[in-house]
């Protein structure tokens, strides 16, 4: 949920180890007040909401359950 899309869009930094984390935190603090960066973040977040995220997740789960039910029915 964080790597895609936020990390891929460069809106957050992803760290796999201590050194990378420290470098990422330093860079993030330097960028914290950059109005261009903040505008990019605001633009991205304006297209998202928890309601949309949940609706997409629910649709995927319902589709998976429907496929499972169809597969089980065909085995009977």
N, C-alpha and C positions, 0 to 999 in steps of 0.2 A: 504493500500500500504506500510505502514511502519512496522506495527506489523508483517505482513506476507510478505516477508520472513525475513526482517532484524532483527526484534525483536526476532523471533523464533530461528534465527541462532546466537543470542547473539552479533550481530554487532552494534546494537543500544539499548538504554535503553528506556523503556516505563514507564511513570509516570502518575499516576491518581490523585495525590494530591501534595501539596507543599512539604511536608517532603520527599516523594519519589523522587520528582524532584530534590531537593537539594542533596540527597544521590546519585542519578544517575549522576548528573553533577559532583560531587566530584569524583566519580569512573571513569567517562569518562576522566576527566582531568589527573588522575593518569595513565590511560592506554594510553593516547594520543601518547606517543612515544615508546610504546612497539612494536618492529619490528615484533613479531609473530602475534600480533593482526592486525597490518597494512597489513601484508601479507594475512591474512584471508579475510580482507575487499577487498583488491585488487583482490584476487581470485574470490570472489563472484561477484564483479562489472564487471569483465572481461566477465562474462557469460550473462550480461544484456545490454540492450540498449533501448533507447526510441522507436526506430523503431520496435524492437521486442515486446515491451509492447503495442504499438499502434496496431500492427498487431493482437496480441492476443485479445485485447479489441474489435477491429473491427469485428473479426470473431465471437465473442460471440454476439455482437449486430446484426450482419447479421443473425445468427442462430435464435435469438429471434424474429426478424422481420419475418423470413420465417415461423416459427411456428405460429406466430400470424396471418399471412396471410392465412395459411392453415386452422387454426381454424375458421376464419371468412368465408372462402370459404365453409367450410362444413356446416355452419349454414344457407347458402342461399338456 
